[in-house]
């Protein structure tokens, strides 16, 4: 192993340990990166924006904000959209808990040192039965929820080592006939350390305005007059802002095998911090195996895993990716994605 590779391995281990100290609520160093997420659990809406949209990220412990390119980069760090200087599109589907589908579609267009992007993320519950304490088998009513965000991104390559980017995003949720709308921004930075195979990234996502409710809710309840209760006094909801600090290192490279290690701390405004580690083995520039683990994520059971295939046709690259995550109480999550680099 060369000195540079050795330094990469040691650096990512030390940084991962440092992240772990920061993310430990009992550690004295917590004051360096304060978080009040645990105390604010349940106060934010738009929770669908916290669900990984791409299989590679999910398989690697949500730790790839410093090593992600193409259209999938618009979710984690808009600065990464200009890394390759190529245009591309991505489509993914997540089979979430109780078979609720989440879909993601994104595209980027590169012009010289600028890259522009559009992204769309949506979750729909479908029709579900209304149950109450008085009617546990159902009231005869049904409800559905629909959630989506739409973003426009610009990213610029300032030098070979430094990129930055920003996204303006529109959010909407329809919950039992109540609509919440707001706007927010993502912005991020990427730095490729010269002469050593280490990369750093910083990003802030979902930073924006509170959402005001529009509409009323009618619910069945026992009243003297037998009439339903109309709920009109509803509270605003907040965006789940998150701060991301990530690092990636090429720990081994050869003509046939490449091994990548990643680590990332994600600091939420409405949840405890999460610390992710990931590994990716790439064989013959074509086949990928991935695994990872996320500390601080509730109910996770074992490491995440996944894989992918990359095919080249002329100057175009086609990627097919899959990931699998298992949880103790809620079951499994499967993700599939297709990506083209033009």
C-alpha positions in Angstrom: 0.0 0.0 0.0 1.4 3.4 -1.0 1.8 6.3 1.5 -1.1 8.1 0.0 -3.4 5.1 0.3 -2.3 4.6 3.9 -2.9 8.2 4.7 -6.4 7.9 3.2 -7.3 4.9 5.3 -6.0 6.5 8.5 -7.8 9.8 7.7 -11.2 8.3 7.1 -10.9 6.2 10.3 -9.9 9.2 12.4 -12.5 11.4 10.9 -15.1 8.7 11.4 -14.1 8.5 15.0 -14.3 12.2 15.3 -17.8 12.2 13.8 -18.8 9.5 16.3 -17.7 11.7 19.2 -19.7 14.6 17.8 -22.8 12.5 17.2 -22.7 11.0 20.7 -25.1 13.0 23.0 -23.1 12.0 26.1 -19.7 13.2 24.7 -18.2 16.4 26.0 -17.4 17.4 22.4 -21.1 17.6 21.6 -20.9 21.3 22.2 -18.6 21.6 19.1 -21.5 20.6 16.8 -24.7 21.2 18.9 -27.9 19.5 18.0 -31.4 19.9 19.5 -32.9 17.4 17.1 -34.0 14.9 19.8 -36.0 17.6 21.6 -37.7 18.6 18.4 -38.7 15.2 17.2 -42.2 15.3 15.6 -42.3 19.1 15.1 -41.4 19.0 11.4 -43.3 18.0 8.4 -42.2 16.8 4.9 -40.6 13.7 6.4 -40.4 12.1 2.9 -37.5 14.4 2.1 -35.4 12.4 4.6 -35.8 9.1 2.8 -32.8 8.2 0.6 -33.8 8.3 -3.1 -31.0 6.3 -4.6 -29.9 2.7 -4.0 -26.2 3.6 -3.8 -26.7 5.9 -0.9 -29.0 3.6 0.9 -26.6 0.6 0.5 -23.6 2.6 1.8 -25.2 3.8 5.1 -26.3 7.2 3.7 -22.7 8.3 3.6 -21.9 9.3 0.0 -22.4 13.1 0.0 -18.7 13.5 -0.8 -18.7 10.8 -3.6 -21.8 11.1 -5.7 -22.2 12.3 -9.3 -24.8 12.5 -12.0 -28.5 13.3 -11.5 -28.7 11.5 -8.1 -26.4 14.2 -6.6 -29.2 16.7 -6.6 -30.7 15.0 -3.5 -27.7 15.2 -1.2 -25.4 17.9 -2.5 -26.0 20.2 -5.5 -22.3 21.0 -5.7 -21.7 17.4 -6.9 -23.8 17.9 -10.1 -20.8 19.5 -11.9 -18.2 16.9 -10.9 -18.2 14.9 -14.2 -19.1 17.8 -16.6 -21.6 15.4 -18.2 -25.4 15.6 -18.7 -27.6 12.8 -17.5 -30.9 11.5 -16.1 -31.9 9.3 -13.3 -35.1 7.5 -12.2 -35.6 5.5 -9.0 -38.3 3.7 -7.1 -38.4 2.9 -3.4 -40.7 0.3 -2.0 -41.1 1.8 1.4 -42.8 0.4 4.5 -46.2 -1.2 4.0 -45.6 -1.0 0.2 -45.9 2.8 0.0 -44.1 3.8 -3.2 -41.6 6.7 -3.5 -40.4 7.9 -6.9 -37.6 10.2 -7.9 -36.8 11.7 -11.2 -33.9 14.0 -12.0 -31.9 15.4 -14.9 -28.8 17.5 -15.3 -27.4 19.5 -18.2 -23.8 20.7 -18.4 -22.7 23.7 -20.3 -19.0 24.5 -20.0 -18.3 24.8 -16.2 -21.9 25.2 -15.3 -24.4 22.4 -14.6 -28.2 22.9 -14.4 -30.6 20.4 -12.9 -34.2 19.6 -12.2 -35.5 17.0 -9.7 -38.8 15.7 -8.5 -39.5 13.5 -5.5 -43.0 12.1 -4.6 -44.7 9.8 -2.1 -48.3 8.7 -2.2 -50.0 6.6 0.4 -53.0 5.5 -1.7 -56.4 5.1 -0.2 -56.4 4.0 3.5 -59.2 3.3 5.9 -60.0 5.8 8.7 -59.9 4.2 12.1 -60.7 5.8 15.5 -60.7 4.8 19.2 -64.5 4.2 18.8 -64.3 2.5 15.4 -61.1 0.5 15.4 -62.3 -1.5 12.4 -62.9 1.6 10.3 -65.4 4.4 10.1 -66.4 3.8 6.5 -64.3 6.8 5.5 -61.0 6.6 3.6 -58.1 9.1 3.3 -55.0 9.5 1.3 -51.8 11.5 1.5 -49.6 12.9 -1.2 -46.2 14.5 -0.8 -43.8 16.0 -3.4 -41.0 18.4 -3.9 -39.7 20.0 -7.1 -36.2 21.5 -7.3 -34.2 23.6 -9.8 -30.4 23.4 -9.4 -27.3 25.3 -10.6 -23.8 24.0 -9.9 -20.4 25.4 -10.9 -16.9 24.0 -11.2 -14.6 26.8 -10.0 -11.4 24.7 -10.2 -10.6 21.0 -10.6 -10.7 20.8 -6.8 -13.6 23.0 -5.8 -17.3 23.0 -6.7 -20.4 24.6 -5.3 -24.1 24.5 -6.0 -27.5 25.5 -4.9 -31.1 24.3 -5.3 -34.3 26.2 -4.8 -37.1 23.8 -4.0 -40.9 23.8 -3.8 -42.6 21.5 -1.3 -46.2 20.4 -1.0 -48.1 17.9 1.2 -51.8 17.0 1.1 -52.7 15.3 4.4 -56.4 14.3 4.8 -57.5 17.3 2.7 -55.1 19.8 4.5 -52.5 21.3 2.1 -49.2 22.6 3.2 -47.0 24.5 0.7 -43.6 26.2 1.2 -40.2 26.8 -0.5 -36.7 26.1 0.7 -33.1 25.9 -0.5 -30.2 23.4 -0.6 -26.6 24.5 -1.0 -23.4 22.7 -0.8 -19.6 22.6 -1.4 -17.1 20.0 -2.6 -13.3 19.9 -2.1 -11.0 17.4 -3.7 -7.8 17.4 -1.7 -4.8 17.8 -4.1 -2.3 15.0 -4.4 -4.1 12.6 -2.1 -7.3 10.5 -2.9 -9.5 12.2 -0.3 -12.7 14.3 -0.9 -14.8 16.4 1.4 -18.3 17.8 1.1 -20.5 20.1 3.2 -24.2 20.6 2.5 -27.4 22.1 4.0 -30.7 20.8 2.8 -34.3 21.8 3.3 -33.6 25.3 4.7 -36.7 27.4 4.3 -40.0 28.9 5.4 -42.7 27.4 7.7 -45.7 26.0 5.9 -49.2 27.3 6.6 -52.1 24.9 6.5 -55.0 25.4 4.1 -58.3 23.6 4.6 -60.2 21.9 7.4 -60.5 18.4 8.8 -63.8 16.7 9.6 -63.6 13.9 12.1 -66.2 11.7 13.8 -66.5 11.9 17.6 -69.2 11.5 20.3 -71.0 14.8 20.7 -74.3 15.7 22.2 -75.7 16.8 18.9 -74.2 13.8 17.0 -72.4 16.1 14.5 -68.8 15.7 13.4 -66.1 17.9 14.8 -64.5 20.4 12.3 -60.9 21.1 13.0 -59.8 24.5 11.8 -57.1 25.7 14.2 -54.1 23.9 12.7 -50.5 24.7 13.4 -47.7 25.5 10.9 -45.2 22.8 10.1 -41.4 23.2 9.7 -39.0 21.9 7.1 -36.7 19.1 8.4 -33.4 21.0 7.8 -30.3 19.0 7.8 -26.5 19.7 7.9 -24.2 17.2 6.2 -20.5 16.8 6.6 -18.9 14.0 4.5 -15.6 12.5 3.4 -14.7 9.8 0.9 -11.3 8.1 0.2 -10.1 5.8 -2.5 -8.4 3.2 -0.2 -7.3 0.8 -3.0 -7.0 1.0 -6.8 -5.8 -1.4 -9.4 -6.5 -2.2 -13.0 -9.3 -4.6 -12.0 -10.4 -3.6 -8.5 -11.2 -0.2 -6.8 -12.3 0.1 -3.2 -14.0 3.3 -1.9 -14.6 4.2 1.8 -17.1 6.9 2.9 -18.3 8.4 6.1 -20.9 11.1 6.8 -22.5 12.8 9.7 -26.0 14.1 9.2 -27.3 16.6 11.8 -31.1 17.0 11.7 -33.2 19.8 13.1 -35.8 17.3 14.2 -33.9 14.2 15.0 -30.7 12.9 16.6 -27.6 12.9 14.5 -26.8 9.9 12.3 -23.3 8.7 11.5 -22.9 6.6 8.4 -20.1 4.5 7.0 -19.9 2.9 3.6 -17.8 0.6 1.4 -17.9 0.1 -2.3 -16.0 -2.5 -4.3 -15.9 -1.9 -8.0 -14.6 -4.7 -10.3 -13.5 -4.2 -13.9 -15.1 -0.7 -14.0 -18.4 -2.5 -14.4 -19.7 -4.4 -11.3 -20.3 -2.9 -7.9 -20.9 -4.4 -4.4 -21.8 -2.1 -1.6 -22.4 -2.2 2.1 -22.7 0.3 5.0 -24.2 1.0 8.4 -25.9 4.0 9.9 -25.5 4.7 13.7 -28.4 6.7 15.3 -31.1 5.4 13.0 -34.0 3.8 14.9 -34.9 0.2 14.4 -32.2 -0.6 11.9 -31.3 -4.3 11.8 -27.9 -5.2 10.4 -25.9 -3.5 7.7 -27.4 -2.2 4.5 -26.3 -3.8 1.2 -26.6 -3.5 -2.5 -25.0 -3.6 -5.9 -24.9 -2.3 -9.4 -23.9 -2.8 -13.0 -22.4 -0.1 -15.2 -22.4 -0.5 -19.0 -20.7 1.7 -21.5 -22.1 2.3 -25.1 -19.8 4.8 -26.8 -19.6 7.9 -24.6 -22.8 7.0 -22.8 -22.8 5.2 -19.4 -25.8 3.2 -18.1 -26.1 2.3 -14.4 -28.5 -0.1 -12.8 -28.5 -0.1 -9.0 -30.3 -2.0 -6.2 -30.2 -1.8 -2.4 -31.7 -3.6 0.5 -32.3 -2.3 4.1 -33.9 -4.3 6.9 -35.6 -3.0 10.0 -36.6 -4.9 13.2 -40.3 -3.8 13.4 -41.2 -2.2 10.1 -39.7 -4.7 7.7 -37.7 -4.2 4.5 -37.0 -1.4 2.0 -36.0 -2.2 -1.6 -34.7 0.4 -4.0 -34.1 0.3 -7.7 -32.6 3.0 -10.0 -31.6 3.5 -13.6 -29.2 6.3 -14.5 -27.7 7.5 -17.8 -24.7 9.7 -18.3 -24.7 11.3 -21.7 
